[in-house]
Amino acid sequence: MLDTIRLTDELNTHIMKLEAKDLDSGRNGELLFNLLEDEMGIFDVISDTGDLVLAKITNVDKPEWIITVSVQDNGAYRILSSTRQIRVVNERKKKITKNLESPMFLKQKYIGHVNENIRGEFVMQLGNNDFSSFGKSDAPISFSIIGGNKDSAFEIDNAGRIKTTKELDAEIEDNYSLNIIALNEYSRSSSTICHIKVLNLNDNLPFFAVQRPKKISESILIGTQIAVVNANDADGDLIYYSINPASEYFEVEKFTGAIFLKQSLDYETIKEHELGIQAYDGEHVATTFLKIIVIDENDNKPTFIGGSFQQINIADNSPPNANIHTVIAKDNDDSFNGQITYALINSPSDYFSLNSTSGVIKLLKKPIVEGTHHIMMISASDKGVIPQTSILTLKVQSISGSEMRIPQFRESSIKFAILEDHPVYETFGKLELKENYRMPLEFVIKDIDAAKIFHINNEGYISLKRKVDRETKSSYLFNVYLSQYNDNRGETCSVSLNVIDVNDNFPVLLANSTKKIYLNENLSKDTILGKIYAVDLDFQRNGAIGYSILSGNDFNMVSINSENGVIKFEKWDDQIIYQKNLQDLVILVKDHGTPQKMNVIVVSVVIDIKTWSGMAPFFVMPTFVFYVSEDTLANTVIASTQAVSRFGIHGDDWTYSLTNNPSNFGVNIATGYLILKEPLDYEKKTSYDFQIIVQDAKERKAISRIVIEVISVDEFAPAFTKPSYTFKLSTSADVGFVIGSVKAVDNDSGSHGKVTYSIHGSNVKMIGIDPTSGVLMLRESMTNKIIKANKTLEHLIVEAASSATQSSRANIYLEIGHFDLPPSDSLLVEDFSYIIIISAVCFVILAVICTLGCMRLCKDSPNNTKRVQNLYETQKRMPDISNISAGFDSPKYIKSNVPLPPIPFNTASSNSSQDFSMYDKNGDSTVAFRLSRHENNRSHPDSGIDQDNLSINTTVTEYLSQIGVTPLNKYFDSSLKKPLPKHDSSDFNDFMYTKVDEILGSSSNYQIKGPPILSSYTTQIPRSSTYFRNEDLNASPQFRSIISILGRK
């Protein structure tokens, strides 16, 4: 279960204390605490004490989150750590109003580490997310190291990345405490401490001092400590000791280097031992040799060759002073301990004499009588401090001299060959005598060294007393004697022995063999990566070594020479990068003997992944398109354009930059975040196009295009040209009467620059406004209105809006009275420029109508004029006011002959801020509804001409008046002495061009559309081929001139 801490309104800086244990001692048991993860960025951990504190006082909206803390030791070679998660519950109710005026680091101390001997190594990054500055985490910050940077070992860039500037050495300095200051663009600063530990790489070999020879007695007891060898390692690594090759007499303690005796020594067997001592620090191996000299002890008695009881035969006619025998004793000890002295014990001194040094026995008197014998005791003593003595009983038998024969060897020399693994005491040859001389006889090997190895029994069979080793000695040569006969009369046989090699030795790997190889894709074929060195003490084929790769070369990237062990690079394969666990190279070393002896060596494979092309940065998209609102604040991160490697990760040493970029944008050089440096303005520029470049430490680059589309924001409210408007309305005005127009201007561009008008007030039922042009029109006839006074003043409000958030209002004052205005005066305009425009349009229309009428009269026959009686038997229509601002009832249609003025409607303006409710004050149906029921008939769906007023004598002027084009004199009051004051004529111009388009169209087949019907009501227009060119009920009728109509019969 997770520990829980609670944030309350009490701003306590100390939250809790972290505690941990480490069973190691010394620096390996020293603990440092750290905060690994805090998504809100408000906590810190004091590394030395483990206190969890509140580092940042700010408002936090999230109700709950998890933080992760860690504790690590201070190991010199590797850092061990463990983590723990703590649940944070936010119970704050009050808002914190504290304002941070300078960048404040979130941690009092940052902890990092770096390997030694690497220049330019990335240590850590104090990024913009590690502090706050006015709530803008990506505001520009510059960093500087102002203390603790011994020998300028580190540097920091403006992205907060700390790197080494030189190769560090943990043996010289292994801890740095950097004092780092952060300065923002407002020249406010904050500082922190960055504690960096230099990890001690194993870059030094163990070193042995010169080892002096050790002398020890051969009688020393098993288990006795012989010597202690120590190796020094500048890295302070733990050293493991071993003896290579292994010794059957000695062993070394693995961690202390103490050497102990594990088997009894024998000076006579091996006088000197040379031990190969290796020191291994986990990566490097050092070797030294210790010579152990065995001191001889008098631990062997002299041994008579031929045994302790011997018998010799002498002829009864042997002359005095003749050498009758030689006794031989051997002592395996050395020096004085091996020097032997002979003496007679209990022997008749008048018959025999014994040379104390050579052991020669002489006959002093006449021989004894045949058939008799003498027994003598002979001692053999060495010259040791404490002498060792052996006794020989010698029987001297007298025989007849005429019968005595001296045995002879059948061959004076003989050769033997044995395998070096020949078993001990197993016969491998025999010495034979001539003439079947009877056995047994005593055979003697006087060569002391050969006597230690070979044995001949009294039958002449030769065997081994101990194993032979061809690698130590390949041949032996010695003489064999018959002990019963003196040296002058007895014969010798020369024995030659060759030792045949047996494959009994394994290949031995030498310490200078390659232990690690480095691979990268830039290597050339046949590049030598290393070499395996091995020796085999066997002879010829048994000692010839071959090399092969057992495993770890799944992609055939390397090869090894089978004869010399050279490892070469073959090819690069990217698949090795994607292996979860990189396999070591296992190399088999074997000889060519039978059976084969083999050994293996493991070579570590290191991939230099930083040089791999797959680690080069690239952008996942060739073009990034971002949409940014023009009201985005400066110093805001607007997009992330991070590059990735083929692993899908972001490199620590990558830097970003922009090219061809305007001053509005910048980029975080470490993260690739795009930052808005200056505000945007849609009205000045709507899009930006530039490039972003990412580059790694090896100067590999990638480029992508960035397109910024500026999103328009409704910044400005529409502004009316006047704060208030005053209009006059006569009580004789009819439906559709144009009261006046209002104008508002919006400085925004695009859709936010379009103004929509609406009207508000208590009497808005009778007044409507075009939502697009702002023209105010009468929606109810004034003839039925009862005016209590001569003059009434109505107050309305017109609202101009460009969006739901931006609008403005203007006051409308409407004077209603019995104004004596001629019908034409109802359409007075405020700008004399209107008259010029209308006059020009009228002349153009008259010229076109006259021309078309003349052409038609010339082509038609007189009989066609009779058809005028049957024209336009269709529905009557009122002037179209359907798109006037709604929200109230429409007046009931009253048939009138008052000329209707032109209405600058936009039939597409169906999104007015108000809707029509098409019922009058009496509850009668609206125009649109009555049209759908065919309650009134009009001569033309769009002309607005009453068929009762149309006759053969109808003039063009009257016709134009009926359809809404007012003659020139209707726009000018002759009673005025000067033109009306000038105003903006854009609204009227739009209206006039709209009417011309409705009348003339863009081609000879121009069709005008019927009046738009609101809501679900539609006007049912009967089909007639006279008025329609197609079968579509919604199609507009063909417009024709009045002259062509009157000319038909």
KEZA-585982 format. One record per residue (C-alpha): residue in one letter; x, y, z. Coordinates in pm, whole numbers, plus 50000, padded with zeros to 5 digits. Each point is the difference from the previous one (the first is absolute). Example, Ala and Ser with C-alpha at 12.3 -4.5 7.8 and 13.67 -1.06 7.14 Angstrom:
BEGIN
A512304955050780/S501375034449934/
END
This chain:
BEGIN
M500005000050000/L501315034449907/D500895026350257/T497705030249981/I500735036750058/R497355027250002/L500265035949883/T497925023450213/D499545037550020/E502785001250258/L503125006149792/N502484977750181/T503284997649818/H501064967650173/I497774971149890/M501674967850121/K503354983250055/L501214970749791/E502024972650168/A502004971249849/K502684974550093/D503024985749822/L501774969850145/D503285009149834/S502675018450190/G502145029749915/R499165021049699/N497934971449857/G497595005150286/E499675037749965/L496495009749884/L498765028149777/F496305007449951/N498495013649681/L496635009449848/L499524981349674/E496525010149888/D497515027050098/E497635009749721/M498825031050185/G503555011550072/I499465012950351/F502114976450218/D503704994950065/V502074975550202/I503035011050202/S502554974949876/D502054997450321/T497194997950257/G497134985149801/D497615028350093/L497095003649757/V499245037249974/L497665023249814/A502205017149741/K497415019949808/I497015018450143/T497415000649725/N496424990549927/V499434963649910/D496734989449839/K500614962849990/P498344982550298/E502484971250020/W503274987849844/I502984977450066/I503615011050062/T503014976949982/V503035003250230/S503244980349995/V502954992650225/Q503434990149868/D503324990850154/N503375016349938/G501764970449844/A503215007549817/Y499474976349710/R496284996849972/I497035016750161/L497234978650145/S496625015750063/S496384992950086/T496825019949945/R496745006150179/Q496715016149901/I498045024150219/R496405010249948/V499235037450022/V496465011350083/N499185036649932/E497605013550265/R500655036949943/K496995022849975/K501635034249999/K501735014549697/I503615010650035/T500695034949871/K503775000550040/N501745013549691/L503374986449901/E502175027549862/S503054979649916/P500694964949871/M500014975950290/F501574965449979/L497764972550122/K502884982650178/Q502555013050245/K502494974249879/Y500174979349683/I501854966950003/G501684984949696/H502904978349902/V502314996049704/N502574974749889/E503635009650003/N502285002349694/I497265012449762/R500175035149863/G496745016849904/E497954974850200/F496435011050078/V499445001750376/M496495013950055/Q497625026849885/L498525027750208/G497255006149746/N497305026450004/N497704975350170/D502245000950308/F499015035350102/S497215025149974/S500155035449868/F496815020850006/G498074968449923/K501724996549662/S502014968650012/D501525005649661/A501095036050043/P503625005949885/I502484991550276/S503805001549998/F502184979150230/S503505005350140/I502364980550228/I501335024350256/G501754976750244/G501344965450073/N501134993849643/K503554988450069/D502305002049698/S496945010749795/A499014963849979/F496365007449910/E498005023649782/I496305008249974/D498105013549700/N496875021349987/A497894968849980/G501254989950346/R502064970649875/I503144992850202/K502884983049819/T503624992050076/T502655021149831/K502884976050057/E500764964550096/L499374996650372/D501954976950228/A498254986350305/E503384991650152/I500795037450006/E496575015350070/D496834979950038/N497525026050129/Y498985034149872/S497485024450150/L499065025349735/N498315032750091/I497695008149708/I498095032349945/A496975004649772/L499245034349853/N496755008449820/E499305026849743/Y498995024250276/S503504997650157/R498654981450302/S501984970150119/S499984969450223/S502704974950092/T500294963550090/I502644973950079/C500714971249762/H501894971450165/I501784978649740/K501774967650084/V502704987249765/L499564962549969/N503264981350010/L500364980149681/N502244969950001/D502655016449785/N503124989450193/L501594965450008/P500924984350332/F503705003650073/F502264975250180/A503175009150173/V503124979749922/Q499684966150167/R503094986350169/P500534962150011/K498714981950304/K502004971850163/I498124974050195/S500914966750152/E498754968949836/S498814988050336/I497545028850049/L496534989250098/I496985000449769/G497865031050046/T502915022350092/Q499915035349853/I502965003149768/A499765036349887/V497625029049931/V499895017749664/N498195033049965/A499125019949692/N499185037050001/D497195014749788/A499815037749959/D496264996649941/G499604983850340/D498244970449844/L499544967650185/I502704975849885/Y499594962749957/Y503164978550019/S500634966749833/I502864976949901/N500324993749629/P500834973249908/A498634982850302/S502474983650237/E499564966850178/Y502135012050288/F498765035450063/E496795020150007/V499245037250043/E497265015950206/K497665017749751/F499725033750170/T503175003650211/G502694985549774/A501324977050279/I501684968549866/F499634967250187/L501564965449967/K497474973749906/Q502324969949937/S503264988950158/L503165011649831/D502854977749901/Y503305015449921/E501074968749829/T497035002249764/I499765037349925/K502615023750130/E498355032049876/H496425011049934/E499115029949785/L496465011950058/G498135022349755/I497895023650217/Q497235019149825/A498105030250132/Y496625007249841/D498075032350071/G496884991149809/E501325010649664/H503795000249995/V502444972250086/A503535004350130/T502454971350047/T503114995550209/F502214969950073/L501044988150340/K502944975850028/I499894976050293/I503284982450080/V499694967750195/I502654995750267/D501274964450033/E499524982850329/N501704967850110/D496854980549972/N501314970249801/K502124970750116/P502684986049776/T498624970849802/F502134970849883/I499484991549640/G499094963649985/G498324999850333/S501044996950362/F501054963549954/Q502324990449721/Q502114969849904/I503134998749792/N502114971349871/I503804999550000/A502354974749850/D502074980250241/N503085008649798/S499475037950011/P503315018050072/P500455022150308/N499145037249974/A497544992449724/N496865021149983/I497304974750053/H496945023050023/T498755035750019/V497105009350217/I497945029549883/A497685020250213/K498035030649887/D498685029050197/N497485022849826/D500915028650221/D502225027349872/S503355012950106/F501294986350330/N496714983350061/G500614978749695/Q503704991950050/I500404963650115/T502694983350212/Y500344962250013/A501284979150294/L500414962750087/I498144987650301/N500744966050155/S502174989149711/P503294981050029/S502485027349938/D502714976549897/Y498144987949690/F498265030549853/S500405037749984/L497415026449903/N500685033649845/S497885024050202/T499455023049706/S499684977749693/G498614968750170/V502604977549833/I500634967450188/K503464984249968/L501204965050077/L502965002650242/K500984963150038/K499864968649815/P496514991649919/I498034978650219/V499474963549930/E497514991349733/G496564994150132/T500405023150296/H498615035550041/H500375031250208/I497295023750128/M500875036950043/M497965030350105/I500565032549808/S498575033650103/A499325029849774/S499625033650176/D499465035249863/K501645031550133/G496935018350112/V499815018550327/I498094970650126/P501464971449795/Q497764974449840/T501404964149983/S499104968149815/I501424964650055/L500904974849731/T500464962950071/L502434985749750/K500594962449956/V503304990749832/Q499854964649853/S503164981749893/I499704979249686/S502374981349779/G501895022849773/S499914975249711/E496244999749994/M499385036950047/R498625018949694/I499425037349964/P496545007949859/Q499815022249692/F497205020949855/R498654987849673/E500095035649862/S502405026650110/S497395027149930/I496294999149967/K497335025549907/F496465003950124/A497115024249924/I497055006250224/L497035023550005/E500255027650251/D496844988050167/H501504965150058/P498804986250333/V502364998250294/Y501504965550081/E498764985649677/T502794981749811/F500975015049668/G503234979649930/K502424972550113/L503784995950019/E501204965549897/L503304981450064/K501944976649775/E500084961850028/N496854999250207/Y501855010150309/R497894991650290/M497995025850178/P499405017550229/L502775025249983/E500275034350148/F499855028449742/V501235034050104/I499435035249849/K502795021350131/D498635032749843/I498255016150293/D497435019949793/A499154970049784/A499754977950308/K497245023150130/I497904994049689/F500744964449888/H499964966450177/I501534966349894/N499054969050191/N502274969150044/E498494985049686/G501145029549788/Y496535015749941/I500055038049979/S497105021950120/L499315035750109/K500175010850359/R498305033449918/K498265015349701/V501995015749725/D499065031849811/R501245005749652/E499545037450038/T502524998350288/K502414974449854/S499654981049677/S502794973450035/Y502094981850260/L503404981749983/F501494979550284/N502134968750066/V498944968250175/Y502494979050203/L500054965450159/S500565005250367/Q501434965050077/Y503135006349811/N502705025350041/D500385028249759/N502984984549828/R498344967949915/G496325008649973/E498385014149687/T497705029549939/C497105006549769/S499155034649865/V496275007350007/S498495027449779/L496375010550050/N497935023749782/V496785014750138/I497195002249743/D497735030450026/V496404995350104/N497385027349965/D499755005550371/N500155038050011/F497195024749945/P500565031849804/V500885027650243/L498655034949935/L502495027750057/A499245031350196/N500575023249703/S497074985549809/T497285024649899/K497215002050256/K497785025949829/I499365011149643/Y498275031849880/L497665000249700/N498505028149798/E498575002849651/N502895021549877/L502544971950023/S501534987149679/K500044963649905/D502964980350139/T500665025850271/I501904982150279/L497995001850323/G502214978650222/K501874967450036/I499834968850215/Y503314986650128/A500304963850115/V502764973750039/D499994962150023/L503034982350146/D499344968549805/F502104990049701/Q499195003449630/R496294995149925/N499214996650364/G501375034950052/A498545016349685/I497145023550091/G496895009549803/Y497505028150067/S496285002349925/I496955019850115/L497504979750197/S497245025850058/G499225036850009/N500535005549628/D496414995649886/F500285027149735/N503464989249874/M501425034150073/V503434987050103/S502284971149913/I503044984050157/N503054985749830/S500064963050085/E503814999050013/N501155031850171/G496875011150192/V499705034449841/I496465014450027/K498895020649698/F496965020649912/E497934986249710/K496825020549958/W497525021350189/D496454988950073/D497505023750161/Q498164970650156/I502614997850273/I498845033750131/Y496504987150067/Q501104970650214/K498755003450355/N503144983850145/L503195003649803/Q501714966149987/D503684995150076/L502264983449750/V500914964650113/I503174987649831/L501094963550002/V503734992450020/K500904963749927/D503014979549898/H500204974149724/G500884970250217/T498044968650063/P497975003750203/Q499755037449962/K500585022850294/M498205033349996/N499415031950189/V497665029649960/I500315037350044/V497215025750022/V500525032949822/S497675028750084/V498415018349706/V499475037350038/I497865018849747/D500755036949959/I496345009049962/K500665037449984/T501774996249667/W497224978549857/S498135017449722/G496744989250160/M500705023550288/A500105029749763/P497005022750052/F497195002149749/F496555015549993/V497024977049968/M498295024549762/P501505020049713/T497675028850079/F498425010450328/V496875021249981/F498875017450317/Y497035022750058/V500675027950246/S497465025250122/E501075035749953/D499295007750366/T502604974750122/L502295015550259/A503715005249936/N502454974850150/T497424972449963/V500844965549868/I497814996449694/A501154966549866/S502394971050044/T502224991749706/Q502224974350164/A502074977549780/V500604963450084/S502474972949917/R499144966549849/F499554988050356/G497275026050038/I501925018450270/H501335035150030/G503745005350032/D501505018850292/D502545018049783/W497685012549727/T499595037149930/Y497275017849807/S500065031849794/L497745018349756/T500805013249654/N498145026449799/N497865005450305/P498375033250082/S500715016950328/N496674987850137/F501274964850064/G502794982950188/V500884964650095/N501274983850318/I503414987649889/A499834969150221/T496404988349971/G498895012649659/Y496975017450146/L498835028649779/I499585032350195/L498065030949902/K502325029450068/E497845028549866/P496205003049973/L498284991349672/D497645021949801/Y497644983549754/E499295033349833/K503715004049913/K500944964549911/T497984968249991/S502714973549965/Y503714993950049/D502314975249830/F503494991550124/Q502254970350081/I501234982750313/I503374982350019/V501114974250255/Q503644989850039/D501734974850224/A503495000650147/K501394983249691/E498585027849780/R497364978149841/K497055021549901/A496334997349909/I497765027349859/S496235003850003/R497665026949880/I497745018650242/V496845017549889/I498225022150253/E496425008849916/V498745029650202/I496454995650127/S498015031949995/V498565013050326/D497195025350022/E502075027250157/F497985030849911/A496355007650055/P498115016549712/A499945038050031/F497015020549880/T500725030549790/K497775020250233/P499024994150362/S496315006149916/Y497765003549698/T496765020149952/F497524991449723/K496555013549901/L497074977349921/S496835013149841/T496644986250108/S499214994849632/A502944976249943/D499164965049886/V501634965950042/G503574998549868/F500665036850055/V503765005650049/I500415019950318/G503785003549987/S503224980350054/V502674996150264/K503634991649946/A502574982450224/V503624992449915/D502094970950137/N503815001149980/D500304961950006/S500694980349685/G498344968949871/S496794986950146/H500415021050313/G499895031649791/K496444993749875/V497365019750191/T496484987650070/Y497285024350106/S497024994450225/I497425023150157/H498625001550354/G497235020250158/S496355000150102/N498605007749652/V502204978049788/K497004982349842/M499505028049753/I503715006349927/G502394975449845/I503715001649916/D501984982449734/P502604979450197/T502645005549735/S499625035749875/G498465016650307/V497055014949803/L496955007650218/M496634992949834/L496335002850088/R498324966550055/E496495012550072/S497975026149816/M499695033050181/T496605007849842/N498164979350259/K501955013750293/I498355024650236/I502315028150096/K498725017950309/A502245030149957/N501385018349707/K503384984450059/T501264969150181/L503624991650089/E500944963250019/H503284987150142/L501624968449858/I503414983950044/V502004985449714/E502704974650083/A502934992449768/A501794967350076/S502954982449838/S499904969950232/A498434988150320/T502615019150201/Q500415032549807/S497085023949948/S499015036650037/R496735019250010/A498655032849867/N496825019550084/I497325005249732/Y497545028450048/L496964997349773/E497815030649956/I496484989149892/G497615026849890/H497665013849737/F502735012249782/D498775014849675/L502394981449781/P499284991049640/P500124963149920/S503275005249827/D501425016050309/S499804967250183/L503104989549825/L502125030750058/V503664991750018/E502615017250199/D502765002349747/F499835018649672/S502344973849858/Y497064975850004/I498325020949732/I502924996749762/I500134962250044/I496224995449958/S499945022349695/A502714979749832/V498244967450079/C496665012949869/F501485011049671/V501674966349953/I496784981550076/L497935022149765/A502484995649717/V500004962350040/I496204997750016/C499525022149695/T502494980749795/L498484966450091/G496485012949930/C500875012749656/M501644967649907/R497004980550116/L497445022149812/C501934995849677/K499864962450025/D496414994350120/S496905002649782/P497165024450083/N497764971150104/N502194992950293/T498865031450183/K496654983950067/R501594976750248/V500525027550253/Q496604992850152/N501204965750119/L503245010250165/Y501064991650354/E497104981150144/T501954991950311/Q500095008850364/K500505035250134/R502935006850224/M500875025250266/P503525015050014/D502444974750150/I500825008950361/S500694964750117/N503605005950096/I499355030150222/S501034995750363/A497234979950164/G498754989250336/F496575015349974/D496794996849792/S499775011349639/P497205024149905/K497094988849791/Y500425007249633/I497985030149875/K499745004649629/S501465033749904/N501085018449691/V502765019050182/P503254995449813/L502354977150193/P503595011650044/P502924977649924/I500794976350288/P503684991450040/F499354965150126/N502374971450010/T497784970249946/A502684977350136/S500015017150339/S498094973650182/N502155001650315/S498545032150132/S500105005350373/Q496165001050006/D497344978649834/F496745010749837/S496704991450157/M497665004649708/Y496745010450169/D498585035050029/K498435016350303/N496604985249915/G501344964949977/D499674998149623/S502394979449802/T503095015449849/V500775007749642/A501974968249957/F497224978750142/R497345016449786/L502194996149694/S500234963150065/R496174999049988/H499835021249678/E497945026850169/N501245028049775/N501044999549637/R502875019649861/S500985005349635/H503564988550059/P501494981350296/D502865024250045/S498865032549841/G497595011550268/I497695014249724/D496294999050059/Q498244987549682/D497245025550051/N502475028249952/L501614984949689/S498655011549665/I501085005849645/N500665036050085/T502264991850295/T503245018949970/V503454986650063/T500415024250291/E496894986750168/Y501164964649939/L503355007550161/S498245016250291/Q497934968750046/I503074977750015/G501895022650240/V502185022049774/T499115035950088/P500435027749745/L502575026550058/N497635027450119/K498864977950286/Y503415002650156/F500215037549988/D497815025050175/S499585031149787/S499115019350308/L503534995850132/K502355028349910/K503114979250035/P500854963749982/L499584978850308/P503114994850209/K502304972849871/H500164966850172/D501484966649929/S498344987049683/S501364964650012/D496694985550122/F498055016449725/N502534989749737/D499684964250113/F496265002749976/M500025014849648/Y502364973649864/T497874973150156/K496905012949824/V501785002149666/D501174964150039/E496434989450074/I498705017749689/L502754994149741/G501874969850124/S503354987749868/S498694985249673/S497125001749757/N498324970950180/Y499985017550336/Q497504986550245/I498985017050320/K499214980650308/G496695001550177/P499715015950341/P501424979150283/I497314986150225/L500834996850371/S499754969950221/S498124971149845/Y497655020949787/T500534998849625/T498325017449715/Q498334976649753/I500535014649655/P498014983449719/R501944985449715/S499955018949675/S502224995849702/T499505036949938/Y501885008950316/F502264970050063/R502754984249796/N500054967550194/E497784978650213/D501515010950331/L497385016450220/N502685020950168/A501395013849674/S499685037449944/P497765013049721/Q501425015049684/F500105037850018/R498875018549685/S499715036649916/I496625017550002/I500425010349634/S500244963949890/I496914992150206/L497915028849855/G501084991649648/R498294965750008/K496394995449891/
END
